[in-house]
Amino acid sequence: MMIAPILNNDLYTILRDNVGMSANLLEQYTYPDVEHDRLAAFIAELRDLLEIQRQLLPPFNFQMLKGLLQIAAELDALPYLEDEPPTFLSTDLETFTSNASLYSKIPRTSGTLRW
């Protein structure tokens, strides 16, 4: 079983439960460009948030995400959390929305594709 997508979804579940608090947390640490010397504090706050919201997840998922965050706190570097351009998220979102707009203009046909 691939656990990464499940853990990713569980983290989003925790963050979506209180969007305002989550946005403040991400802004406080300048996500996605968290300064290296602030990574441990950022991960600690995510763990605290997880503990507060633990009832949102099944017990196994909670323990897995908690363990992952404990491991992350010990790592020397965390890709996608440091040294990212400040437009990282907005650029990807703009690309997605422009592609979605382009996709919506493609004529639809019914039937089955055969190879």
N, CA and C of each residue as an Amber inpcrd file, in Angstrom:
protein
   345
   0.8470000  -1.1870000   0.0000000   0.0000000   0.0000000   0.0000000
   0.8870000   1.2440000   0.0000000   0.5580000   2.1770000  -0.8640000
   1.2940000   3.4370000  -0.9030000   0.7090000   4.3670000   0.1540000
   1.5250000   4.7250000   1.1230000   1.0300000   5.4970000   2.2600000
   1.1800000   7.0050000   2.0530000   2.1020000   7.4340000   1.1870000
   2.3570000   8.8720000   1.0190000   1.1070000   9.6660000   0.6460000
   0.2980000   9.2280000  -0.3270000  -0.9040000  10.0110000  -0.6430000
  -1.8880000  10.0800000   0.5280000  -1.9480000   9.0070000   1.3110000
  -2.8520000   8.9970000   2.4660000  -2.3720000  10.0030000   3.5130000
  -1.0690000   9.9970000   3.7880000  -0.5150000  10.9510000   4.7620000
  -0.6840000  12.3820000   4.2830000  -0.4900000  12.5940000   2.9960000
  -0.6730000  13.9170000   2.4160000  -2.1190000  14.3810000   2.6180000
  -3.0500000  13.5060000   2.3320000  -4.4580000  13.8240000   2.5120000
  -4.7820000  14.0880000   3.9870000  -4.1950000  13.2900000   4.8820000
  -4.4300000  13.4860000   6.3160000  -3.9050000  14.8420000   6.7810000
  -2.7430000  15.2340000   6.2890000  -2.2100000  16.5470000   6.6580000
  -3.1480000  17.6430000   6.1570000  -3.6260000  17.5160000   4.9270000
  -4.5720000  18.5030000   4.3980000  -5.8660000  18.5240000   5.2080000
  -6.3100000  17.3750000   5.6750000  -7.5060000  17.3210000   6.5170000
  -7.3030000  18.1630000   7.7660000  -6.1470000  18.0250000   8.3760000
  -5.8280000  18.7920000   9.5820000  -5.7750000  20.2860000   9.2560000
  -5.1070000  20.6410000   8.1690000  -4.9560000  22.0490000   7.8090000
  -6.2820000  22.6780000   7.3720000  -7.1220000  21.9240000   6.6820000
  -8.4000000  22.4680000   6.2030000  -9.4070000  22.6870000   7.3230000
  -9.2430000  22.0050000   8.4360000 -10.2250000  22.1290000   9.5110000
 -10.2940000  23.5520000  10.0550000  -9.1740000  24.2420000  10.0650000
  -9.1530000  25.6350000  10.5030000  -8.2760000  26.4080000   9.5220000
  -8.8780000  26.8260000   8.4340000  -8.1320000  27.4520000   7.3400000
  -7.4250000  28.7250000   7.8060000  -8.0870000  29.5320000   8.6040000
  -7.4730000  30.7760000   9.0700000  -6.2120000  30.5310000   9.8820000
  -6.2910000  29.6070000  10.8250000  -5.1250000  29.2870000  11.6490000
  -4.0170000  28.6840000  10.7910000  -4.3910000  27.8160000   9.8650000
  -3.3960000  27.1950000   8.9820000  -2.7180000  28.2410000   8.1080000
  -3.4910000  29.1750000   7.5670000  -2.9180000  30.2360000   6.7310000
  -1.9480000  31.0860000   7.5440000  -2.3120000  31.3960000   8.7820000
  -1.4110000  32.1730000   9.6440000  -0.1160000  31.4190000   9.9170000
  -0.2350000  30.1160000  10.1610000   0.9480000  29.2930000  10.4070000
   1.8630000  29.2880000   9.1900000   1.2930000  29.0470000   8.0120000
   2.1040000  29.0180000   6.7920000   2.7340000  30.3710000   6.5040000
   1.9880000  31.4340000   6.7520000   2.5240000  32.7840000   6.5300000
   3.6260000  33.1100000   7.5380000   3.4260000  32.7180000   8.7850000
   4.4160000  32.9900000   9.8360000   5.7810000  32.4020000   9.4890000
   5.7630000  31.2470000   8.8550000   7.0140000  30.5730000   8.5040000
   7.3880000  30.7640000   7.0330000   6.7480000  31.6790000   6.3630000
   6.9920000  32.0150000   4.9500000   6.9790000  30.7830000   4.0390000
   6.0600000  29.8620000   4.3140000   5.9050000  28.6820000   3.4720000
   5.6100000  29.1090000   2.0420000   6.2570000  28.5490000   1.0420000
   7.0540000  27.3310000   1.0200000   8.5510000  27.5620000   1.1860000
   8.9550000  28.7200000   1.6250000  10.3780000  29.0040000   1.8150000
  10.6690000  29.1870000   3.3000000  10.5210000  28.1190000   4.0710000
  10.7930000  28.1610000   5.5030000  12.3020000  28.2500000   5.6900000
  12.7410000  29.2040000   6.4800000  14.1770000  29.3510000   6.7260000
  14.6980000  28.1040000   7.4280000  15.9000000  27.6910000   7.0470000
  16.4730000  26.4510000   7.5710000  16.4710000  26.4080000   9.1010000
  16.8340000  27.5190000   9.7220000  16.9030000  27.5230000  11.1870000
  15.5220000  27.5550000  11.8560000  14.4640000  27.6630000  11.0680000
  13.1060000  27.6590000  11.6170000  12.3280000  26.3830000  11.2740000
  12.9690000  25.4490000  10.5610000  12.2940000  24.2230000  10.1560000
  11.7990000  23.4110000  11.3530000  12.6410000  23.2540000  12.3710000
  12.2520000  22.4570000  13.5380000  11.0380000  23.0700000  14.2340000
  11.0110000  24.3900000  14.3460000   9.8640000  25.0590000  14.9750000
   8.6040000  24.8960000  14.1350000   8.7560000  24.9760000  12.8190000
   7.6190000  24.7950000  11.9190000   7.0390000  23.3890000  12.0540000
   7.9020000  22.3880000  12.0370000   7.4640000  21.0020000  12.1810000
   6.8290000  20.7940000  13.5600000   7.4000000  21.4030000  14.5960000
   6.8310000  21.2810000  15.9470000   5.4180000  21.8620000  16.0010000
   5.2060000  22.9910000  15.3130000   3.8600000  23.5720000  15.2910000
   2.8850000  22.6970000  14.5090000   3.3560000  22.0660000  13.4490000
   2.5040000  21.1270000  12.7230000   2.1370000  19.9350000  13.6130000
   3.1130000  19.4550000  14.3890000   2.8310000  18.3420000  15.3120000
   1.8270000  18.7560000  16.3780000   1.9740000  19.9870000  16.9010000
   1.0140000  20.4900000  17.8920000  -0.3890000  20.5640000  17.2930000
  -0.4700000  21.0520000  16.0810000  -1.7610000  21.1490000  15.3970000
  -2.3570000  19.7530000  15.1950000  -1.5160000  18.8060000  14.8340000
  -1.9690000  17.4240000  14.6690000  -2.5350000  16.8800000  15.9780000
  -1.8500000  17.1400000  17.0710000  -2.3300000  16.6650000  18.3820000
  -3.6930000  17.2700000  18.7130000  -3.8500000  18.5500000  18.4400000
  -5.1140000  19.2280000  18.7310000  -6.2450000  18.6450000  17.8870000
  -5.9460000  18.3040000  16.6420000  -6.9650000  17.8480000  15.6980000
  -6.9910000  16.3310000  15.5290000  -6.3940000  15.5900000  16.4180000
  -6.2530000  14.1430000  16.2610000  -7.5730000  13.4180000  16.0500000
  -8.6690000  13.9620000  16.5510000  -9.9740000  13.3100000  16.4190000
 -10.4580000  13.2910000  14.9700000  -9.8320000  14.0760000  14.0980000
 -10.2340000  14.1100000  12.6910000  -9.7260000  12.9000000  11.9020000
  -8.7610000  12.1880000  12.4660000  -8.1230000  11.0860000  11.7410000
  -8.3410000   9.7600000  12.4520000  -8.3540000   8.6800000  11.6810000
  -8.3420000   7.3600000  12.3240000  -7.0520000   7.2030000  13.1350000
  -7.0700000   6.4450000  14.2130000  -5.8830000   6.3230000  15.0780000
  -4.6070000   5.9110000  14.3280000  -4.7080000   4.9650000  13.4020000
  -3.5220000   4.5390000  12.6570000  -2.9530000   5.6890000  11.8410000
  -3.8080000   6.4210000  11.1530000  -3.3580000   7.5470000  10.3280000
  -2.7170000   8.6220000  11.2050000  -3.3240000   8.8770000  12.3540000
  -2.7570000   9.8610000  13.2840000  -1.3380000   9.4550000  13.6800000
  -1.1520000   8.1900000  14.0690000   0.1670000   7.7230000  14.5070000
   1.1800000   7.7780000  13.3670000   0.7740000   7.4280000  12.1640000
   1.6820000   7.4740000  11.0200000   2.1190000   8.9060000  10.7170000
   1.1710000   9.8370000  10.7180000   1.5080000  11.2300000  10.4360000
   2.3670000  11.8160000  11.5520000   2.0580000  11.4800000  12.7710000
   2.8660000  11.9350000  13.9070000   4.3000000  11.4230000  13.7740000
   4.4490000  10.1460000  13.4250000   5.7870000   9.5770000  13.2380000
   6.5420000  10.2410000  12.1040000   5.8430000  10.5230000  11.0180000
   6.4680000  11.1970000   9.8890000   6.9750000  12.5940000  10.2890000
   6.1720000  13.3080000  11.0420000   6.5900000  14.6480000  11.4840000
   7.7540000  14.5640000  12.4760000   7.7920000  13.5230000  13.2840000
   8.9270000  13.3340000  14.1920000  10.2020000  13.0670000  13.4010000
  10.1000000  12.2670000  12.3600000  11.2590000  12.0010000  11.5020000
  11.6890000  13.2830000  10.7950000  10.7320000  14.0370000  10.2790000
  11.0390000  15.2840000   9.5620000  11.7940000  16.2620000  10.4530000
  11.4580000  16.2930000  11.7280000  12.1260000  17.2170000  12.6510000
  13.6030000  16.8950000  12.8170000  13.9870000  15.6540000  12.5320000
  15.3750000  15.2240000  12.7030000  16.2220000  15.3600000  11.4410000
  15.6030000  15.6110000  10.3070000  16.3340000  15.6700000   9.0450000
  17.1070000  16.9770000   8.9040000  18.1980000  16.9160000   8.1560000
  19.0210000  18.1050000   7.9320000  18.3930000  19.0690000   6.9400000
  17.6430000  18.5590000   5.9960000  17.0170000  19.4010000   4.9750000
  15.6600000  18.8160000   4.6130000  14.7520000  19.6840000   4.2360000
  13.4190000  19.2590000   3.8130000  13.0840000  19.9190000   2.4790000
  13.2590000  19.1750000   1.3830000  12.9090000  19.7320000   0.0690000
  11.4560000  20.1780000   0.0520000  11.1850000  21.1950000  -0.6970000
   9.8670000  21.8070000  -0.8500000   9.4400000  22.6150000   0.3750000
  10.2790000  22.6790000   1.3890000   9.9770000  23.5270000   2.5480000
  10.9960000  24.6220000   2.7360000  12.0980000  24.5330000   2.0330000
  13.1020000  25.5830000   2.1400000  13.6930000  25.8600000   0.7670000
  14.1630000  27.0690000   0.6040000  14.7810000  27.4990000  -0.6500000
  13.8580000  27.3810000  -1.8480000  12.5870000  27.5860000  -1.6290000
  11.6160000  27.5960000  -2.7200000  11.2750000  29.0390000  -3.0590000
  11.0550000  29.3410000  -4.3230000  10.6670000  30.7140000  -4.6710000
   9.3050000  31.0410000  -4.0630000   9.0990000  32.2880000  -3.6690000
   7.8350000  32.6580000  -3.0310000   6.6200000  32.4590000  -3.9230000
   6.8150000  32.3850000  -5.2290000   5.6820000  32.2080000  -6.1460000
   5.4380000  30.7410000  -6.4760000   6.1230000  29.8520000  -5.8190000
   6.0390000  28.4200000  -6.0970000   4.5910000  27.9430000  -6.1900000
   3.7780000  28.2400000  -5.1920000   2.3970000  27.7690000  -5.1920000
   1.5380000  28.5270000  -6.1850000   1.6700000  29.8440000  -6.2160000
   0.8050000  30.6230000  -7.0980000   1.1140000  30.3340000  -8.5610000
   2.3640000  30.1060000  -8.9040000   2.7150000  29.7890000 -10.2850000
   2.0980000  28.4590000 -10.6880000   2.1970000  27.4580000  -9.8180000
   1.5970000  26.1700000 -10.1360000   0.0860000  26.2940000 -10.2710000
  -0.5370000  27.0910000  -9.4350000  -1.9810000  27.2720000  -9.5080000
  -2.3600000  27.9840000 -10.8060000  -1.5820000  28.9950000 -11.1970000
  -1.8570000  29.6930000 -12.4530000  -1.7270000  28.7330000 -13.6360000
  -0.7020000  27.8740000 -13.6070000  -0.5230000  26.8920000 -14.6740000
  -1.7130000  25.9490000 -14.7170000  -2.1460000  25.4940000 -13.5460000
  -3.2860000  24.5800000 -13.4800000  -4.5440000  25.2420000 -14.0300000
  -4.8240000  26.4700000 -13.6020000  -6.0620000  27.1100000 -14.0430000
  -6.0190000  27.4380000 -15.5280000  -4.8520000  27.8220000 -16.0440000
  -4.7940000  28.1050000 -17.4800000  -4.9460000  26.8170000 -18.2850000
  -4.3790000  25.7240000 -17.7990000  -4.5570000  24.4370000 -18.4810000
  -5.9940000  23.9690000 -18.3800000  -6.6240000  24.1830000 -17.2370000
  -8.0220000  23.7800000 -17.0670000  -8.9060000  24.5810000 -18.0160000
  -8.5890000  25.8660000 -18.1800000  -9.3560000  26.7080000 -19.0880000
  -9.1820000  26.2150000 -20.5260000  -7.9660000  25.8950000 -20.8870000
  -7.6900000  25.3720000 -22.2190000  -8.4040000  24.0340000 -22.4170000
  -8.3520000  23.1810000 -21.4210000  -8.9990000  21.8730000 -21.5010000
 -10.5030000  22.0090000 -21.6980000 -11.0910000  22.9990000 -21.0580000
 -12.5430000  23.1630000 -21.1620000 -12.9780000  23.5500000 -22.5810000
 -12.0480000  24.0150000 -23.4220000 -12.3900000  24.4210000 -24.7830000
 -12.2630000  23.2750000 -25.7910000 -11.7620000  22.1220000 -25.3490000
 -11.6250000  20.9820000 -26.2470000 -13.0010000  20.3510000 -26.4340000
 -13.4030000  20.1560000 -27.6830000 -14.7290000  19.5610000 -27.9090000
 -14.8040000  18.1490000 -27.3300000 -15.9420000  17.8280000 -26.7490000
 -16.1590000  16.5090000 -26.1580000 -16.8580000  15.6090000 -27.1710000
 -16.4620000  14.3670000 -27.1660000 -17.1410000  13.3800000 -28.0110000
 -17.5430000  12.2210000 -27.1260000 -18.5900000  11.5650000 -27.4980000
 -18.9820000  10.3810000 -26.7400000 -18.4540000   9.1620000 -27.4610000
 -18.3740000   8.0750000 -26.7670000 -17.9040000   6.8520000 -27.3710000
 -16.6770000   6.3240000 -26.6640000 -16.1560000   5.2560000 -27.1740000
 -15.0140000   4.5810000 -26.5650000 -13.8150000   4.7560000 -27.4670000
 -12.6950000   5.0560000 -26.8580000 -11.4470000   5.1310000 -27.6230000
 -10.9220000   3.7230000 -27.8240000 -10.4700000   3.4410000 -29.0320000
  -9.8960000   2.1270000 -29.3200000  -8.4630000   2.3370000 -29.7780000
  -7.5950000   1.5000000 -29.3170000  -6.1750000   1.5930000 -29.6700000
  -5.8230000   0.5460000 -30.6740000
